[in-house]
Amino acid sequence: MIKAGKGGFEGFSKNARTHLTTGLGEWLTGASGGISFPRRLDDAMALLPTALGIMGFSYRNVRAKLVKRIGPQGEHLVSRAETATGGSLSAFQALKNSGLHKAKDMGEAASLIKTEAIGGIKNYVIAEVIKKAVIKVASLLIPGGGFVQAILSVFDTAMFFVERAKQIASLGSSILDSVSAIAAGNLTAATQRVELSLAKAIPVTLGFLSRFLGLGKIGNKLREIVNKVKGRVENVLDKIVARFTPVIKKWAQEPGIGKHDNPKAAQGGDHRTRAQKEADVGKAVADADKLLLADEATEQGIRSGLPAIKQRYKLSSISLVKEPDGAYHVTAVINPTARTPSRKLHTDFYPVSMDAEPNDKGILVKYTTRAGKSFQVQVGRSGHVTQAQGFSLDLTSLGRGVTQDPANKQKNAGQNSAHIIANWFGGSGYRTSLNLVATSDYFNKQVMGAKEREIAGWVRDNDIITFNLCVTVDWGQVAEEAVVAGMVDQLKSLAGSGLPDHKQEKIKQKILRDLVKFTPLLKAVEDVEYSGNGKSANGKTKIFGPVNTGPDRWLKLK
């Protein structure tokens, strides 16, 4: 055991820089309240997207600067360049499609962030966490002087152990694994486990000290440190703009590029006043925005709707632009120019291939979303959703998605439309999905949100590739609704009806539409239970839960 311990400490010492930067990054993510740091804090390029997000920089900032620098035709030319094809704009297209952090000029920004921002964060951790912890411990030893402070510290320390139970359990597991390896005579494995235990202790220790000091969430301080280099990073953006401005201007000189593609406008045949043009371009943008906001909007569908808008308002050009973060906007040009707000289409969450079958609990609804995720939802005979299951899920990058209201949600009552399976696991926010319930704001964001964050942590901590999730909603005592019972009977009668398949399908889809429109009794959720299982990268099966929320005590009814 002594040899294993010595070897583990030597290994930790040898790899101390790696372990410390990894542990610091893990602790910062948990302590910052919403800022996601990379595992390796010394990886400048991995850190760059996080830092740019804190500063509020993206391709949109570069685009705005380009439009301004090019001049009166800036919006028109940049919009055309964003959708153009051809070799002369390949670097600009890469900037638009891959994101600002991938631009070759951003190496300078990454270096600034690594040396100054991360240096500042490390100094903050040393000064505010480690050194102050030593001073506070000393103050508690003064007779009488630290009694109240000690009581408060004990409470906060207890809360630390509650909140970090999983990390502490992981640390304990590593230590026990090392003891098991020693018992089995595997000295190499034991040495590695000792080193791993020491590494896992870093974020736990930092978390303990920050709770002990009462620092709470440190996100604002981290933002302040990172933003100290914001001005110099913006200078890098200006260099990118200076590089692409002549490229776009030169491209605009090619035949037919810089000109409007409305021949009447080019020949002076458009006799509208400036005010009339402004009104028409505004109407065009409003119509285009309706296409973006449609529940079933797709890129292809939006593009097919633009020519009619162009003709209706006699536009010089109209184009759909996809932004690096997946959002879209439409730019309409007459001279003046206008554009829609940036919109995420989110139709990847839209339910398709919906099916329904009766069972002893009510109606089981099955569907996939456009993203290819499979779900099934159990609707009870009262009309309430009692369970939702998702299969082969992951931590989605699809964005927040559309969130509509469940049928029984009351307006202006402080209620939330809560996802049963969270959108960041791929759960749909369309009413058609039957994945929504009306809850209080606190229950949705704080109580259910805490369990969802716990699931996300389980996925990350266990390196899970895909997972299955089951969420059961307990409504307590609810009465059967005759309307829903009638739907169940209709579905049962279809099986032996002898009707052709297409007629059965038509009836089934009508029942599904009626089920989605049905308004069950509005009442507070009594409990929500989460459980799941998944496969880790090494092929091992991992189990989550069950964990429970308890009742929604905050729901107010009109």
C-alpha positions in Angstrom: 0.0 0.0 0.0 2.9 2.4 0.8 4.4 1.7 -2.6 1.1 2.4 -4.3 0.6 5.6 -2.3 4.1 6.8 -3.1 3.8 5.9 -6.8 0.4 7.7 -7.0 1.8 10.9 -5.4 4.8 10.8 -7.7 2.5 10.4 -10.7 0.3 13.2 -9.5 3.4 15.4 -9.0 4.6 14.6 -12.5 1.3 15.5 -14.1 0.4 18.2 -11.6 -0.1 21.0 -14.2 -2.5 18.8 -16.2 -4.5 17.8 -13.1 -4.6 21.3 -11.6 -5.9 22.9 -14.9 -8.4 20.1 -15.4 -9.6 20.4 -11.8 -9.8 24.1 -11.9 -11.9 24.0 -15.1 -14.3 21.5 -13.7 -14.8 23.6 -10.5 -15.3 26.8 -12.4 -18.0 25.3 -14.5 -19.9 24.2 -11.4 -19.3 27.4 -9.4 -19.9 30.0 -12.1 -23.6 29.6 -12.5 -24.1 29.0 -16.2 -20.6 29.4 -17.8 -19.3 26.2 -19.3 -15.5 26.0 -19.1 -13.5 23.3 -21.1 -12.0 20.5 -19.1 -8.4 21.6 -19.9 -8.2 25.3 -18.9 -4.8 25.6 -20.5 -6.2 24.7 -24.0 -6.5 28.2 -25.5 -8.5 27.3 -28.5 -10.9 25.2 -26.5 -11.4 28.1 -24.1 -11.9 30.6 -26.9 -15.6 30.0 -27.6 -16.4 30.3 -23.9 -14.5 33.6 -23.6 -16.1 35.0 -26.8 -19.5 34.1 -25.5 -18.8 36.0 -22.2 -17.7 39.0 -24.2 -20.7 38.8 -26.5 -18.7 38.4 -29.6 -19.8 36.3 -32.6 -19.9 36.4 -36.4 -22.8 38.9 -36.0 -20.3 41.5 -34.6 -17.9 41.0 -37.6 -20.9 41.2 -40.0 -22.1 44.5 -38.5 -18.7 46.0 -38.7 -18.3 44.8 -42.4 -21.6 46.4 -43.4 -20.6 49.7 -41.8 -17.1 49.7 -43.3 -18.2 48.9 -46.9 -20.7 51.8 -46.9 -24.2 52.4 -48.3 -24.2 49.1 -50.2 -22.8 47.2 -47.3 -25.9 45.3 -46.3 -26.7 44.3 -49.9 -23.2 43.2 -50.7 -22.6 41.3 -47.4 -25.9 39.5 -47.8 -25.1 38.5 -51.3 -21.6 37.4 -50.2 -23.0 35.2 -47.5 -25.0 33.1 -50.0 -22.6 33.3 -52.9 -20.6 30.4 -54.3 -17.1 30.6 -55.6 -13.5 30.4 -54.6 -12.8 34.1 -53.9 -15.1 34.1 -50.9 -14.2 30.7 -49.5 -12.4 32.1 -46.4 -15.4 34.5 -45.7 -17.8 31.6 -46.1 -15.7 29.5 -43.6 -15.9 32.4 -41.1 -19.7 32.6 -41.5 -20.4 28.8 -41.4 -17.8 27.7 -38.8 -17.9 30.5 -36.3 -15.7 33.3 -35.2 -13.6 31.2 -33.0 -12.4 29.2 -36.0 -11.0 32.3 -37.9 -7.3 32.1 -38.4 -6.9 35.6 -36.9 -8.3 34.5 -33.6 -5.0 32.8 -32.5 -4.0 36.3 -31.2 -7.2 36.5 -29.2 -6.7 33.0 -27.8 -3.2 33.9 -26.7 -4.5 37.0 -24.9 -7.2 35.1 -23.2 -4.9 32.4 -22.1 -2.2 34.6 -20.7 -4.2 37.4 -19.2 -7.8 36.2 -18.6 -6.9 32.8 -17.3 -4.0 34.2 -15.4 -6.4 36.5 -13.7 -8.8 33.7 -12.9 -6.0 31.6 -11.4 -4.9 34.6 -9.3 -8.5 35.1 -8.2 -8.8 31.5 -7.1 -5.5 31.7 -5.1 -6.4 35.1 -3.5 -10.1 34.7 -2.9 -10.4 31.0 -2.2 -7.2 29.4 -0.9 -5.6 32.3 1.0 -8.8 33.6 2.5 -9.7 30.1 3.6 -6.5 30.0 5.7 -7.3 33.4 7.2 -10.9 32.4 8.0 -9.9 29.2 9.7 -7.5 31.2 11.9 -10.3 33.6 12.8 -12.5 30.8 13.9 -9.9 29.7 16.4 -10.1 33.1 18.3 -12.0 32.4 21.6 -15.6 33.9 21.4 -14.9 35.9 18.3 -15.9 33.3 15.7 -18.9 31.6 17.3 -21.7 32.9 15.0 -19.4 32.8 12.0 -18.7 29.2 12.8 -22.4 28.3 12.9 -23.0 29.9 9.5 -20.0 28.1 8.1 -21.2 24.8 9.4 -24.6 25.3 7.6 -23.0 26.3 4.3 -20.5 23.4 4.6 -23.4 21.0 5.1 -25.1 22.4 1.9 -21.8 21.9 0.1 -21.8 18.2 0.8 -25.4 17.9 -0.3 -24.8 19.7 -3.6 -21.5 18.0 -4.4 -22.6 14.5 -3.2 -21.9 13.0 -6.7 -18.4 14.4 -7.0 -17.6 13.3 -3.5 -19.0 9.8 -4.2 -16.8 9.7 -7.3 -13.8 10.6 -5.3 -14.6 8.0 -2.7 -15.1 5.4 -5.5 -11.7 6.1 -6.9 -10.1 5.6 -3.4 -11.9 2.4 -2.9 -10.9 1.2 -6.3 -7.3 1.8 -5.4 -7.7 -0.3 -2.2 -9.3 -3.1 -4.2 -6.4 -3.0 -6.7 -3.9 -3.3 -3.9 -5.8 -6.2 -2.4 -5.7 -7.9 -5.8 -1.9 -7.4 -6.1 -2.2 -5.0 -9.0 0.3 -2.3 -8.0 0.2 -0.4 -11.3 -3.6 -0.1 -11.2 -3.4 1.0 -7.6 -0.8 3.6 -8.3 -3.0 5.0 -11.1 -6.1 5.0 -8.9 -4.2 7.0 -6.2 -3.2 9.6 -8.8 -6.8 9.8 -10.0 -8.1 10.2 -6.5 -5.8 13.1 -5.9 -6.8 14.7 -9.2 -10.5 14.3 -8.4 -10.0 15.9 -5.0 -9.1 19.2 -6.6 -12.6 20.4 -7.7 -14.1 19.0 -4.6 -11.6 20.9 -2.4 -12.0 24.1 -4.3 -15.8 23.8 -4.0 -15.6 23.1 -0.3 -13.3 26.1 0.3 -15.5 28.5 -1.8 -18.7 27.3 0.1 -16.8 27.7 3.4 -16.0 31.3 2.5 -19.5 32.0 1.4 -18.5 33.0 -2.1 -21.6 31.6 -3.7 -21.7 31.8 -7.6 -18.7 33.5 -9.0 -20.0 34.0 -12.5 -20.0 37.9 -12.3 -16.4 38.0 -11.1 -15.3 35.6 -13.9 -17.0 37.7 -16.5 -15.3 40.8 -15.1 -11.9 39.2 -15.4 -12.4 37.9 -18.9 -13.9 41.2 -20.1 -10.7 43.0 -19.1 -9.3 41.9 -22.5 -12.5 42.6 -24.4 -11.1 45.8 -26.0 -8.0 44.1 -27.4 -10.1 41.1 -28.6 -12.3 43.6 -30.5 -9.2 44.9 -32.1 -8.7 41.4 -33.5 -12.2 41.6 -34.9 -11.3 44.8 -36.6 -8.4 43.1 -38.3 -10.7 40.4 -39.6 -13.0 43.1 -41.0 -10.0 44.9 -42.5 -9.0 41.6 -44.2 -12.4 40.8 -45.7 -13.5 44.3 -46.7 -11.3 44.5 -49.9 -12.1 40.8 -50.7 -15.9 41.6 -50.8 -15.4 44.8 -52.6 -13.3 43.2 -55.3 -15.8 40.3 -55.6 -18.6 43.0 -56.0 -16.8 44.3 -59.2 -17.4 41.0 -61.0 -20.1 41.2 -63.7 -23.6 41.3 -62.2 -22.5 41.0 -58.6 -22.7 44.5 -57.3 -25.8 45.4 -59.2 -29.4 44.9 -58.1 -31.2 42.0 -59.7 -34.3 44.1 -60.3 -33.9 45.4 -63.8 -36.7 48.0 -63.5 -34.9 49.5 -60.4 -31.6 49.6 -62.3 -33.2 51.4 -65.2 -34.9 53.9 -63.0 -38.3 52.4 -63.7 -39.2 52.3 -60.0 -41.1 55.5 -59.2 -41.9 54.9 -55.6 -40.9 57.6 -53.1 -38.4 56.9 -50.4 -41.2 56.6 -47.8 -43.1 54.1 -50.0 -40.0 52.0 -50.5 -39.4 52.0 -46.7 -43.0 50.9 -46.2 -42.7 48.1 -48.7 -39.4 46.8 -47.5 -40.9 46.8 -44.0 -43.9 44.8 -45.1 -41.6 42.4 -47.0 -39.6 41.7 -43.8 -42.8 41.2 -41.8 -44.0 38.6 -44.3 -40.6 36.9 -44.3 -40.6 36.8 -40.5 -44.0 35.0 -40.6 -42.3 32.3 -42.7 -39.5 32.0 -40.1 -41.9 31.8 -37.2 -44.2 29.2 -38.7 -44.5 26.1 -36.5 -43.4 23.8 -39.3 -40.8 26.1 -40.9 -38.0 24.5 -42.8 -35.1 26.1 -44.6 -36.4 24.8 -48.0 -39.9 26.0 -47.2 -38.8 29.5 -46.3 -36.6 29.8 -49.5 -39.6 28.7 -51.6 -41.7 31.4 -50.1 -39.3 34.3 -50.8 -39.8 34.8 -54.6 -43.5 35.6 -54.0 -42.5 38.3 -51.4 -39.9 39.7 -53.8 -42.5 40.1 -56.5 -45.3 41.4 -54.2 -43.1 44.3 -52.9 -40.9 44.8 -56.0 -37.7 44.1 -54.2 -34.3 44.3 -55.7 -33.3 41.1 -53.8 -34.4 39.0 -50.9 -32.2 36.3 -49.3 -32.3 33.8 -46.4 -29.1 33.9 -44.4 -28.0 31.1 -42.0 -25.9 32.3 -39.1 -23.1 30.3 -37.4 -25.2 29.5 -34.3 -27.9 27.9 -36.5 -30.2 30.9 -36.5 -31.7 32.4 -39.7 -32.6 35.9 -40.9 -34.0 37.3 -44.1 -32.6 40.4 -45.8 -34.8 42.4 -48.1 -33.4 45.0 -50.4 -35.0 47.8 -52.4 -32.7 50.6 -51.3 -33.4 51.0 -48.4 -32.6 47.6 -46.9 -34.1 45.8 -44.0 -33.8 42.4 -42.3 -35.8 40.2 -39.9 -34.7 39.4 -36.4 -32.5 36.3 -36.1 -34.7 33.3 -35.6 -34.0 29.7 -34.6 -36.4 27.4 -36.6 -36.3 24.6 -34.0 -38.4 22.4 -36.2 -36.0 19.5 -35.3 -38.3 19.2 -32.3 -41.5 18.9 -34.3 -43.3 15.5 -33.8 -43.8 13.4 -36.9 -45.0 9.8 -37.6 -47.4 10.0 -34.6 -49.3 6.8 -33.6 -51.7 6.0 -30.8 -52.8 2.7 -29.2 -55.2 2.0 -26.3 -54.0 0.3 -23.1 -55.3 -0.3 -19.6 -54.0 3.1 -18.5 -55.5 5.2 -21.3 -53.8 6.0 -24.6 -50.1 5.4 -25.5 -48.8 8.0 -28.1 -45.7 7.2 -30.0 -43.7 9.6 -32.3 -40.3 10.6 -33.6 -39.2 14.2 -33.9 -37.6 15.6 -37.1 -34.2 15.2 -35.4 -34.9 11.4 -35.3 -35.4 11.1 -31.5 -38.1 8.6 -30.5 -40.6 9.2 -27.7 -43.7 7.7 -26.2 -46.2 9.4 -23.9 -48.8 7.8 -21.7 -52.0 9.8 -21.4 -54.3 8.7 -18.5 -58.0 8.3 -18.7 -58.3 11.7 -17.0 -56.5 13.3 -20.0 -53.3 14.1 -17.9 -49.9 12.9 -19.2 -48.7 10.4 -16.6 -45.4 9.4 -18.2 -43.0 10.4 -21.0 -40.1 8.2 -22.3 -37.3 9.1 -24.7 -34.9 6.7 -26.3 -31.3 7.0 -27.5 -31.2 10.6 -26.3 -28.1 12.9 -25.9 -27.4 16.3 -24.7 -28.7 18.0 -27.7 -27.2 21.0 -29.5 -30.5 21.9 -31.2 -31.1 25.0 -29.1 -34.0 25.8 -26.9 -36.8 25.2 -29.4 -40.4 26.3 -29.7 -42.3 26.2 -26.4 -46.1 26.3 -26.8 -48.7 26.1 -24.0 -50.4 23.0 -22.8 -54.2 23.1 -23.3 -55.0 23.8 -19.6 -52.5 26.5 -18.9 -54.0 29.7 -17.6 -52.8 33.0 -18.9 -51.5 35.8 -16.6 -51.4 33.4 -13.7 -47.6 33.1 -13.4 -47.7 29.6 -14.7 -44.9 27.9 -16.8 -45.2 25.5 -19.8 -42.8 22.9 -18.4 -41.2 20.2 -20.6 -41.7 16.7 -19.1 -38.6 15.6 -21.0 -36.4 18.7 -21.2 -35.6 20.3 -24.5 -31.9 20.0 -23.9 -32.4 16.2 -24.0 -34.4 16.5 -27.2 -37.8 16.8 -25.7 -40.3 18.7 -27.8 -42.1 21.9 -26.8 -44.9 21.7 -29.4 -48.3 21.0 -27.9 -48.7 18.2 -30.3 -46.0 16.3 -28.5 -48.0 16.0 -25.3 -44.7 16.7 -23.5 -45.9 19.9 -21.7 -47.5 20.4 -18.3 -48.6 23.6 -16.6 -46.5 24.3 -13.4 -45.4 27.2 -11.3 -42.4 29.1 -12.4 -40.4 28.0 -9.4 -41.3 24.3 -9.8 -40.3 24.3 -13.4 -37.1 26.3 -13.3 -35.8 25.4 -9.9 -37.2 22.0 -8.8 -37.5 20.2 -12.2 -34.5 22.2 -13.5 -32.3 20.9 -10.6 -33.2 17.3 -11.5 -32.5 17.9 -15.2 -29.1 19.4 -14.4 -28.4 16.3 -12.3 -29.2 14.1 -15.3 -26.9 16.2 -17.5 -24.1 15.9 -14.9 -24.7 12.1 -14.8 -24.3 12.0 -18.6 -21.1 14.1 -18.6 -19.5 12.4 -15.5 -20.0 8.9 -17.0 -19.1 9.9 -20.5 -22.4 8.6 -21.7 -23.0 8.5 -25.5 -26.8 8.0 -25.6 -29.3 7.3 -22.9 -33.0 6.4 -22.3 -35.0 8.5 -20.0 -38.3 7.9 -18.2 -40.2 10.7 -16.5 -43.3 9.8 -14.5 -45.8 12.5 -13.4 -48.0 11.8 -10.4 -51.3 13.8 -10.4 -52.8 12.2 -7.3 -56.5 11.4 -7.4 -58.0 12.4 -10.8 -61.4 11.4 -12.2 -61.8 9.6 -15.6 -63.1 11.9 -18.3 -65.8 10.6 -20.5 -64.3 12.3 -23.6 -61.0 10.5 -23.1 -62.7 7.2 -22.3 -64.5 7.6 -25.6 -61.3 8.0 -27.5 -59.9 4.9 -25.9 -63.0 3.0 -27.0 -62.7 4.3 -30.5 -59.1 3.1 -30.8 -60.0 -0.3 -29.4 -62.8 -0.7 -32.0 -60.4 0.1 -34.9 -58.5 -3.2 -34.4 -61.5 -5.4 -35.5 -63.3 -2.9 -37.7 -62.1 -4.4 -41.0 -61.6 -0.9 -42.3 -58.8 -0.3 -44.8 -55.5 0.8 -43.3 -55.7 4.3 -44.7 -59.1 4.8 -43.2 -58.0 3.5 -39.9 -55.0 5.9 -40.0 -57.3 8.8 -40.8 -59.5 8.1 -37.8 -56.5 7.6 -35.6 -55.0 11.0 -36.6 -58.4 12.6 -35.9 -58.4 11.1 -32.4 -54.8 12.3 -31.8 -55.8 15.9 -32.8 -58.7 15.7 -30.4 -56.5 14.4 -27.6 -54.0 17.3 -28.1 -56.9 19.8 -27.9 -58.5 18.2 -24.9 -58.2 20.3 -21.7 -57.7 18.2 -18.6 -58.4 19.5 -15.1 -55.7 22.0 -14.1 -54.1 20.9 -10.8 -50.7 20.9 -9.2 -48.3 18.1 -9.9 -47.8 15.9 -6.8 -44.5 14.4 -7.8 -42.2 13.9 -10.8 -39.9 10.9 -10.9 -36.8 10.7 -13.2 -35.0 7.5 -14.0 -32.8 6.4 -16.9 -30.0 4.2 -18.2 -27.3 4.8 -20.8 -24.1 3.4 -22.4 -20.8 5.0 -21.6 -18.0 5.3 -24.2 -16.4 2.1 -22.9 -19.6 0.2 -23.4 -20.7 -0.1 -19.7 -24.3 0.3 -18.7 -25.0 3.2 -16.3 -28.1 3.7 -14.3 -29.7 7.0 -13.2 -32.2 7.4 -10.4 -34.9 7.2 -9.6 -35.0 10.8 -8.2 -38.1 12.7 -7.2 -39.2 16.3 -7.1 -42.0 16.2 -4.5 -45.1 18.3 -5.1 -45.5 21.7 -6.8 -46.5 23.8 -3.8 -46.2 27.1 -5.7 -48.8 26.7 -8.5 -51.5 29.4 -8.3 -54.9 28.8 -9.9 -57.3 31.6 -11.0 
